[in-house]
């Protein structure tokens, strides 16, 4: 059995004992302290996990005046990273994060699928859910190196939308471009990592927090489908594009739509941090 959206702590534990091919990735990350994830991993992680760091492994070169804050790496370079994790064609990958925020776990999920690997899931509830289920952490370093795999990418460019496409579709009716930040960020309030506040003119709001329960788990597929049906107003999932501040957390909406049985939504990777580079691109509060 393969997992392609989310996986529970019990399912992950049982899978880890099954002998099946499994790679566990720790994607914890903090925007205000980019070394925090490495320190947290050293202090304790799920046994057998490897680091999947947003800055080192999942982001490419920032080109001033062209890219946003977290562009994708070159597909060839990311393929090498995937090989270094030991991911092969039959490998189940599970990614986890620190908490319900899913800072980078959903981005890792999206990027592995972008590269053609479907058997990847996010741990529902993150590390707190693993510990709450009674499963242990380890601070032991791996004693044996992970053997490199022969992973061959099948890049799915149709999963992403570029700035020109977003500009062309942002004011179509019904709305097709959605901002994944919360209402504060959407309306230019609260903490910002970019010099311009607001959202892409014409974009709707699809707060990623709406996909998660108060306990930190994803809402049921039925609840998520009702949520997205209200947002997309009859549009096919393939016509929906999500963005956020820098192209990281918007992946949570893509994952939630997939879990709801609505596959095909896309991401604008450059997101707000790329959109505002050109002052002629329209913004609003």
FENVEN-V23744 format. One line per field, one symbol per residue. burial: I if it has 9 or more other ideal C-beta (glycine too) atoms within 8 Angstrom, else O. A space follows every 10 residues. Layout:
BEGIN
burial: ???
END
This chain:
BEGIN
burial: OOIOOIIIIO IIIOIIOOOO OIIIIIIIII OOOIOIIIOI IOOOIIIOII IIIIOOIIII OIOOOOIIII IIIOIOIIIO IIIOIIIIOO IIIIIIIIOO OIIIIIIIII IIIIIIIOII IIIIIIIIII IOIOOOIOOO OOOOOIOOIO IOIOOIOOII IOIOIIOOII OOOOIIIIII IIOOIIIIOO OIOIOOOOII IIIOIIIIOO IIOOOIIIIO OOOIIOIIOO IIOOIOIOII IIIIIIIIII IIIIIIIIII OIOOIIIIII IIIIIIOOOO IOIOO
END
